[in-house]
């Protein structure tokens, strides 16, 4: 119930009570003064007097109630609606509203407006503080990644050169392991640089008209050796009619698909399957990656796309990884005007990730 409706109901009740009081007063006057007036003319005069008094009281009550309704609406209901509209706008946009033009209002309404103003100030200060912390953190990550990349690249080259030398079998195994770890470290540094670019707004895209099915087919073929090695069935299936033409950065979208398909294979036990499909819908194209793997626990679902987060069952299955892949993948998806989400399979174990982008034109 709105404030105006509440006021109207309250004043209506007052109006009814006032009419009842007027009626009771008229009957009281007639019963009290009637016996004192002997003639017919005197009784008629009394009736006219009672009627005039009742009408005057009626119009006076209507006037007072109208003025009261207008005053309450103008000085209470309207200012409160202004404050609630500002609250709603602040909740939706996070933009601090300007000074509220309330005029004269009761002390309680003014206190409510001042409390809201203090609240928005505190939220704005917290937002500025968080923004500054994020900027400092992003700058640190960027600086650290750039400082690490050069020596790590030098170490990798030195190890690869060392592999060309005459080594014993044990030495070859140690150097091969070191080369693999150096590649992993370089990849982590590259991911950190991607994070820095994302958070600083410098993550650039080269958007071109592309056949989505072609990209998905290429990426799926690239992972066939890993699927064979892991004893996992990998299948690409195009569903729907027509070819999906999308405006995308081909390499960035390949990165997203690489991440989804590689995760699906690595977290699917031997004998399982990974099915990649494309679908068309009005104005949008979808790529679904469905696996029969370990799945995502209910308590982990809200954190999967957070930075550096890895579910406990994922860590137990595959110790590698830095928890940044899905965060970057979703960022790339949303930057393309699409999205990246997941759901547990309704039939059987595993998870289905759905990547979407708008159709071109």
matplotlib code that plots the C-alpha trace (Angstrom):
import matplotlib.pyplot as plt

x = [0.0, 1.4, 1.5, -1.1, -3.4, -2.9, -3.6, -6.7, -8.0, -7.2, -9.0, -11.9, -12.3, -12.1, -14.7, -17.1, -16.7, -17.2, -20.5, -21.6, -20.8, -22.8, -25.8, -25.7, -25.4, -28.4, -30.5, -29.4, -30.4, -33.7, -34.5, -33.3, -34.8, -37.9, -40.0, -39.2, -40.8, -44.6, -45.7, -45.3, -43.4, -40.9, -40.4, -39.8, -37.4, -35.6, -35.4, -34.0, -31.4, -30.4, -30.1, -28.1, -25.8, -25.3, -24.5, -22.1, -20.4, -20.3, -18.6, -16.2, -15.2, -14.7, -12.6, -10.4, -9.9, -9.1, -6.5, -5.1, -4.8, -3.1, -0.7, 0.2, 0.7, 2.8, 5.0, 5.2, 4.2, 5.9, 9.3, 9.4, 8.7, 11.6, 13.9, 12.8, 13.3, 16.8, 17.4, 16.2, 18.4, 21.4, 20.9, 20.6, 23.4, 25.7, 25.8, 25.6, 22.5, 22.8, 21.1, 17.4, 15.0, 12.6, 11.7, 10.0, 9.4, 8.9, 11.9, 11.6, 11.5, 14.5, 16.4, 15.6, 17.0, 20.2, 20.7, 20.4, 22.9, 25.4, 24.9, 25.6, 28.7, 30.0, 29.3, 31.1, 34.1, 34.3, 33.9, 36.8, 38.9, 38.2, 38.9, 42.3, 43.2, 42.3, 44.4, 47.4, 47.0, 46.7, 49.8, 51.7, 50.7, 51.6, 55.0, 55.8, 54.7, 56.9, 59.8, 59.5, 58.9, 62.4, 64.4, 62.0, 62.2, 66.1, 65.9, 63.7, 66.0, 69.0, 67.3, 66.2, 69.8, 71.0, 68.7, 70.8, 73.9, 75.1, 73.4, 72.7, 69.2, 68.7, 70.0, 67.7, 64.7, 65.6, 66.2, 62.9, 61.0, 62.7, 61.8, 58.1, 58.0, 59.6, 56.9, 54.2, 55.8, 55.9, 52.2, 51.3, 53.1, 51.2, 48.0, 48.9, 49.6, 46.1, 44.6, 46.4, 45.2, 41.6, 41.5, 43.2, 40.8, 43.7, 42.5, 42.0, 40.1, 40.5, 36.9, 36.3, 33.4, 34.0, 32.3, 31.9, 31.5, 34.9, 36.6, 35.0, 35.8, 39.5, 39.8, 38.1, 40.6, 43.5, 42.5, 42.0, 45.5, 44.9, 41.5, 43.1, 45.9, 43.3, 41.0, 38.1, 35.8, 35.7, 33.0, 32.0, 28.5, 26.9, 23.2, 20.7, 20.6, 22.7, 26.2, 26.7, 28.5, 29.7, 31.9, 34.7, 38.4, 39.2, 42.3, 40.5, 37.5, 39.9, 41.4, 38.0, 37.2, 40.7, 40.1, 36.6, 37.6, 40.9, 39.2, 36.4, 39.0, 41.3, 38.5, 36.7, 37.8, 39.0, 36.2, 34.1, 33.1, 33.2, 30.6, 31.0, 27.9, 27.0, 23.4, 21.6, 18.9, 17.4, 20.2, 22.7, 25.0, 25.8, 28.7, 28.1, 30.8, 29.3, 31.5, 30.9, 33.5, 33.8, 31.2, 31.0, 29.9, 26.9, 29.0, 31.5, 29.2, 29.1, 32.9, 33.9, 34.4, 36.3, 39.9, 42.4, 39.5, 39.8, 37.3, 38.7, 37.6, 39.4, 42.6, 42.4, 41.9, 44.4, 47.0, 48.1, 46.2, 46.0, 42.3, 42.3, 41.2, 37.4, 37.7, 39.4, 37.1, 34.0, 35.5, 36.2, 32.7, 31.1, 33.4, 32.0, 28.5, 27.9, 28.2, 29.7, 27.7, 27.4, 25.0, 25.1, 24.0, 20.4, 21.1, 24.3, 27.5, 29.4, 28.9, 27.8, 29.5, 27.7, 29.5, 27.4, 28.0, 25.7, 25.1, 26.6, 24.2]
y = [0.0, 3.4, 6.3, 8.2, 5.3, 4.9, 8.6, 8.4, 5.4, 7.1, 10.3, 8.4, 6.7, 10.2, 11.4, 8.6, 9.2, 12.9, 12.3, 10.0, 12.7, 15.3, 12.9, 12.2, 15.9, 16.7, 14.1, 15.3, 18.9, 17.8, 15.6, 18.3, 21.4, 19.9, 19.7, 23.3, 24.6, 24.3, 25.4, 23.9, 26.9, 26.5, 22.8, 23.7, 26.4, 23.8, 21.4, 24.0, 25.0, 21.4, 20.9, 24.0, 23.1, 19.6, 20.9, 23.5, 20.9, 18.5, 21.0, 22.1, 18.5, 17.9, 21.1, 20.2, 16.6, 17.9, 20.3, 17.6, 15.1, 17.7, 18.7, 15.2, 14.2, 17.3, 17.4, 13.7, 11.3, 13.2, 13.7, 10.1, 9.0, 11.2, 9.6, 6.0, 6.8, 8.0, 4.9, 2.7, 4.6, 4.3, 0.5, 0.0, 2.3, 2.8, 6.5, 8.8, 11.1, 14.8, 16.9, 16.0, 18.9, 18.3, 21.8, 22.1, 18.6, 17.3, 16.6, 12.8, 12.9, 15.3, 12.9, 10.0, 12.1, 13.0, 9.3, 8.3, 11.0, 9.7, 6.2, 7.0, 9.0, 6.0, 3.6, 6.0, 6.1, 2.3, 2.0, 4.5, 2.6, -0.7, 0.8, 2.2, -1.2, -2.9, -0.4, -0.9, -4.7, -4.6, -2.4, -4.8, -7.9, -6.1, -5.0, -8.4, -10.2, -8.0, -8.4, -12.2, -12.8, -11.8, -14.0, -16.9, -16.8, -16.8, -19.8, -21.6, -21.0, -22.1, -25.3, -26.0, -25.4, -27.8, -30.5, -30.4, -31.4, -35.0, -36.0, -39.1, -40.4, -39.1, -35.7, -35.7, -36.4, -33.7, -31.1, -32.1, -31.7, -28.3, -27.2, -28.3, -26.3, -23.2, -23.4, -23.5, -20.5, -18.5, -19.4, -18.2, -14.9, -14.5, -15.2, -12.6, -10.1, -10.9, -10.2, -6.9, -5.9, -6.9, -4.9, -1.8, -1.8, -2.4, -5.8, -5.1, -7.2, -7.6, -8.2, -9.9, -11.7, -15.3, -18.7, -19.9, -23.6, -23.5, -22.2, -24.7, -27.6, -26.5, -26.3, -29.6, -31.3, -29.8, -31.6, -35.0, -36.2, -35.2, -36.9, -40.1, -40.0, -39.5, -42.2, -39.8, -39.7, -36.2, -35.4, -32.2, -32.0, -29.1, -28.8, -26.6, -25.4, -22.7, -21.4, -19.0, -15.8, -13.9, -10.8, -12.0, -11.9, -15.3, -15.9, -14.7, -17.0, -19.8, -19.2, -19.5, -22.7, -24.1, -23.5, -25.1, -28.2, -28.8, -28.5, -30.9, -33.5, -33.2, -33.4, -36.4, -39.8, -42.4, -43.9, -40.7, -38.4, -34.7, -33.5, -30.1, -28.7, -25.5, -24.1, -21.2, -19.1, -15.8, -13.2, -15.5, -18.5, -21.0, -23.4, -26.1, -28.2, -31.2, -33.6, -36.6, -35.5, -34.9, -32.0, -28.9, -29.1, -27.0, -25.0, -24.1, -22.9, -19.3, -19.0, -20.8, -17.6, -15.8, -15.1, -17.7, -20.0, -23.7, -26.2, -28.8, -31.7, -30.0, -29.7, -33.3, -34.4, -32.1, -30.3, -27.9, -24.7, -21.2, -20.6, -17.8, -19.5, -19.3, -15.7, -14.6, -16.8, -15.2, -11.7, -12.4, -13.7, -10.6, -8.2, -9.8, -9.1, -12.7, -14.8, -17.9, -20.0, -23.6, -26.1, -29.6, -32.3, -33.3, -36.9, -38.5, -37.0, -34.0, -30.4, -28.4, -25.0, -22.7, -20.0, -17.5, -14.6, -12.4, -13.2, -10.7, -8.3]
z = [0.0, -1.0, 1.5, -0.5, -0.4, 3.3, 3.9, 1.7, 3.7, 7.0, 6.0, 4.6, 8.0, 9.7, 7.2, 8.0, 11.8, 11.3, 9.4, 12.2, 14.8, 12.7, 12.5, 16.2, 17.0, 14.8, 16.5, 19.9, 19.0, 17.7, 20.7, 23.2, 21.7, 20.1, 23.3, 24.1, 20.9, 20.9, 17.4, 14.0, 12.8, 15.6, 14.8, 11.1, 12.1, 14.2, 11.3, 9.1, 11.7, 12.2, 8.4, 7.9, 10.8, 9.4, 5.9, 7.2, 9.3, 6.3, 4.0, 6.7, 7.3, 3.5, 3.3, 6.2, 5.0, 1.5, 2.9, 5.1, 2.2, 0.0, 2.8, 3.7, 0.1, -0.7, 2.5, 3.3, 0.5, -2.4, -0.5, 0.5, -3.1, -4.2, -1.7, -2.6, -6.3, -5.6, -3.6, -6.4, -9.0, -6.7, -6.3, -10.0, -11.3, -8.3, -9.2, -6.3, -6.7, -6.4, -3.7, -3.3, -3.9, -1.0, 0.1, 3.5, 5.0, 8.5, 10.6, 10.3, 6.5, 6.5, 8.8, 6.4, 3.4, 5.4, 6.4, 2.8, 1.8, 4.4, 3.2, -0.4, 0.7, 2.6, -0.3, -2.7, -0.4, -0.1, -3.9, -4.5, -1.9, -3.7, -7.1, -5.8, -4.3, -7.6, -9.5, -7.2, -7.4, -11.2, -11.5, -9.2, -11.2, -14.5, -13.2, -11.6, -14.8, -17.0, -14.7, -14.6, -18.3, -19.5, -17.1, -17.5, -21.2, -20.9, -18.6, -21.1, -24.0, -21.9, -20.9, -24.5, -25.6, -22.9, -24.3, -27.5, -25.5, -24.8, -21.6, -19.7, -19.5, -16.0, -17.0, -20.1, -17.9, -15.4, -18.2, -19.9, -16.6, -16.1, -19.7, -19.1, -15.8, -17.5, -20.2, -17.5, -15.7, -18.9, -19.5, -16.0, -16.6, -19.9, -18.0, -15.4, -18.2, -19.6, -16.2, -16.0, -19.5, -18.6, -15.4, -16.9, -19.9, -22.4, -23.5, -27.2, -29.8, -33.5, -34.5, -37.9, -39.5, -38.8, -39.3, -35.7, -36.7, -38.5, -35.4, -33.1, -35.5, -35.6, -31.8, -31.3, -33.8, -32.0, -28.8, -30.4, -29.3, -25.7, -25.8, -27.2, -24.5, -21.8, -23.2, -23.5, -26.4, -28.1, -30.6, -32.4, -33.6, -35.4, -34.6, -36.4, -39.9, -41.5, -40.6, -37.7, -38.9, -35.9, -35.4, -33.1, -32.3, -33.7, -31.5, -28.3, -29.0, -29.7, -26.3, -24.7, -26.5, -25.7, -22.1, -22.0, -24.1, -22.3, -18.9, -20.0, -21.1, -18.1, -15.6, -17.2, -16.1, -18.6, -20.6, -20.4, -23.2, -24.2, -26.7, -28.3, -30.1, -31.8, -31.9, -33.4, -31.8, -32.8, -32.8, -31.0, -31.5, -28.8, -28.2, -25.6, -24.1, -22.3, -20.3, -18.1, -15.7, -11.9, -12.0, -9.9, -6.2, -5.2, -2.7, -5.5, -8.2, -7.0, -7.2, -10.4, -12.4, -9.6, -10.0, -8.6, -7.5, -8.0, -6.6, -4.2, -6.4, -9.4, -7.4, -6.3, -10.0, -11.6, -9.4, -12.2, -13.0, -11.6, -11.3, -13.9, -17.1, -16.6, -15.3, -18.5, -20.6, -19.2, -19.6, -23.3, -23.7, -22.2, -24.0, -27.2, -26.1, -25.2, -22.0, -20.5, -18.0, -16.9, -15.4, -14.1, -16.5, -15.9, -17.0, -15.9, -14.3, -15.5, -16.5, -19.6, -20.2, -22.7, -24.5, -26.5, -28.9, -30.9, -34.6, -37.0, -38.7]

ax = plt.figure().add_subplot(projection="3d")
ax.plot(x, y, z, "-o")
ax.set_aspect("equal")
plt.show()
